[in-house]
Amino acid sequence: MKNEFTVEESNLISIYTEEGTASGLGSRAKVIKSISDAMEHLEDDEMMELSLRVIVKLIDLTDQEFAELEFIVAE
């Protein structure tokens, strides 16, 4: 795996993966789009930075690599 995800990054991805899975849209491209769309509404600099890091890492993955990952919200 080229880029490992931090707990915070995994949590963010899991939110959009679960949301997409419920509607059948849990693909890497859909998660990237959902995070990008949500960024328009962010006012917190740390969340903006986190979102950007996640998008860059997701873009670097192949669809196959993404499909092999399991994202679970850590508490």
C-alpha positions as CSV (number, residue, x, y, z in Angstrom):
1,M,0.0,0.0,0.0
2,K,1.5,3.3,-1.1
3,N,-0.2,5.5,1.5
4,E,-1.4,4.3,4.8
5,F,-4.3,6.2,6.3
6,T,-4.3,7.7,9.8
7,V,-7.2,7.0,12.2
8,E,-8.7,10.4,11.4
9,E,-8.4,9.9,7.7
10,S,-9.9,6.4,7.9
11,N,-12.8,7.8,10.0
12,L,-13.6,10.4,7.4
13,I,-13.5,7.9,4.5
14,S,-15.7,5.5,6.5
15,I,-18.4,8.1,6.8
16,Y,-18.6,8.6,3.1
17,T,-18.0,4.9,2.3
18,E,-21.0,3.9,4.5
19,E,-23.1,6.7,3.1
20,G,-22.3,5.6,-0.4
21,T,-22.8,1.9,0.3
22,A,-26.3,2.5,1.5
23,S,-27.1,4.1,-1.9
24,G,-24.8,1.8,-3.9
25,L,-22.2,4.5,-4.5
26,G,-19.3,3.4,-2.3
27,S,-16.7,3.6,-5.0
28,R,-13.4,5.5,-4.7
29,A,-14.5,8.1,-7.2
30,K,-17.8,8.7,-5.4
31,V,-16.1,9.0,-2.0
32,I,-13.7,11.6,-3.5
33,K,-16.6,13.5,-5.0
34,S,-18.6,13.4,-1.8
35,I,-15.7,14.7,0.3
36,S,-15.0,17.4,-2.3
37,D,-18.6,18.5,-2.3
38,A,-18.6,18.6,1.5
39,M,-15.5,20.8,1.5
40,E,-17.6,23.7,0.1
41,H,-19.3,23.9,3.5
42,L,-16.3,23.5,5.8
43,E,-15.2,26.5,7.9
44,D,-12.6,24.6,10.0
45,D,-9.1,24.7,8.7
46,E,-8.1,21.4,10.2
47,M,-11.1,19.6,8.6
48,M,-10.2,21.3,5.3
49,E,-6.6,20.0,5.6
50,L,-7.8,16.6,6.6
51,S,-10.2,16.4,3.6
52,L,-7.5,17.5,1.2
53,R,-5.0,14.9,2.5
54,V,-7.6,12.2,2.2
55,I,-8.5,13.2,-1.4
56,V,-4.8,13.2,-2.4
57,K,-4.3,9.7,-1.0
58,L,-7.5,8.4,-2.6
59,I,-6.5,9.7,-6.0
60,D,-3.2,7.9,-5.6
61,L,-5.0,4.6,-5.0
62,T,-6.3,2.4,-7.7
63,D,-9.9,1.2,-7.6
64,Q,-8.7,-2.3,-6.9
65,E,-6.6,-1.1,-3.9
66,F,-9.5,0.9,-2.6
67,A,-11.9,-2.1,-2.9
68,E,-9.5,-4.2,-0.8
69,L,-9.5,-1.7,2.1
70,E,-11.9,-1.8,5.0
71,F,-12.8,1.4,6.7
72,I,-14.4,1.2,10.1
73,V,-15.0,4.2,12.3
74,A,-12.6,4.1,15.3
75,E,-13.9,5.5,18.5
